[in-house]
Amino acid sequence: MSYLQINKLKIGYGNNIVLHDIHLAVEKGEMIALLGPSGCGKTTLLNALCGFVPVRSGTISINGRDITHSTPEQRNITMVFQSYALWPHFTVAQNIGYGLKVRRVKKEAIQQRVQELLKIVNLEGYADIKVTALSGGQRQRVALARALAIEPEVLVLDEPLSNLDAKVRLNVRHEIKALQKKLGFTSLIVTHDQQEALVMADRIAVLNSGRIEQIGTPEDIYHRPATPFVADFMGADNCLTGTDDGGKSLYFRSVDVTIHAASTPPAPQGLVLEGVIEESAFLGHQYRHRVRCGGQLLLADSPQFWPAQTPVVLHVPQPALHLFEQPL
């Protein structure tokens, strides 16, 4: 049996079912990302794991111990919140050691553990500084250190980087992943950011309307989406419907499209479409073009700017194409 096992989990509020028959097995030392749009049930699953919401049916166990109906304090699961939830009038050391103090750990042991964690999260010398004086990235490290202080069996992170600016977020997500590998803690992280999930997770569970659509490695989820929803959510921003393959729909990413002049069409392998440039947007490292192909508008990225009304030919290699049955 896996270290963390969730079987046939069902969560609801009144007549509203939020999670349907959730199965999830997490190995010890593994980081799983719960990925999906707002309202898909990601945070509800974390809250059920922590004991904050009641379970309608199904079971949750850690290391063979059934915790389905245990109180939050009996579970030894710690959550890092989106808002950090730090005590503003406490110092860094007081925040990190708070959980240990509540557990009546001796003062000397708390001080030793706090110093260990300050070193781990690269905040040595910050022990006596109020958290209100820290940057967003530093506060996130304090929240992480506080969560790790009590040595939880499972660490859950609810969109922990969403309050950080883009540059800091890029750094902190690598720091958290490196820390997870170094310490080997078991964790689940909720995010709606595909790039964040790809970078941080050992495996990704994509949720949609309270159900898990696909579980797999980042490479599997990105290159081999199992459903149209997963393909679209993972960036396959083009969809051709009513193709010649028995009325199926074809998904592919704009980054996988190559634009050719109409006078020099590509070899026919893969998907080849004739079209006309409608408009372009500069993205910094490339241009994103809207191309009308018959009755459909498609997106195609290129380092070259193609003017509006230019006839072009689009080419997508076979491995970049994802073919699905159209839903009834």
Secondary structure, 3 states (H helix, E strand, C coil): CCCEEEEEEEEEECCEEEEEEEEEEECCCCEEEEECCCCCCHHHHHHHHHCCCCCCEEEEEECCEECCCCCHHHCCEEEECCCCCCCCCCEHHHHHCHHHHHCCCCHHHHHHHHHHHHHHCCCCCCCCCEHHHCCHHHHHHHHHHHHHHCCCCEEEEECCCCCCCHHHHHHHHHHHHHHHHHHCCCEEEEECCHHHHHHHCCEEEEEECCEEEEEECHHHHHHCCCCHHHHHHCCCCEEECCCCCCCCEEEECHHHCEEEECCCCCCCCCEEEEEEEEEEEECCCCEEEEEEECCEEEEEEECCCCCCCCEEEEEECHHHCEEECCCC
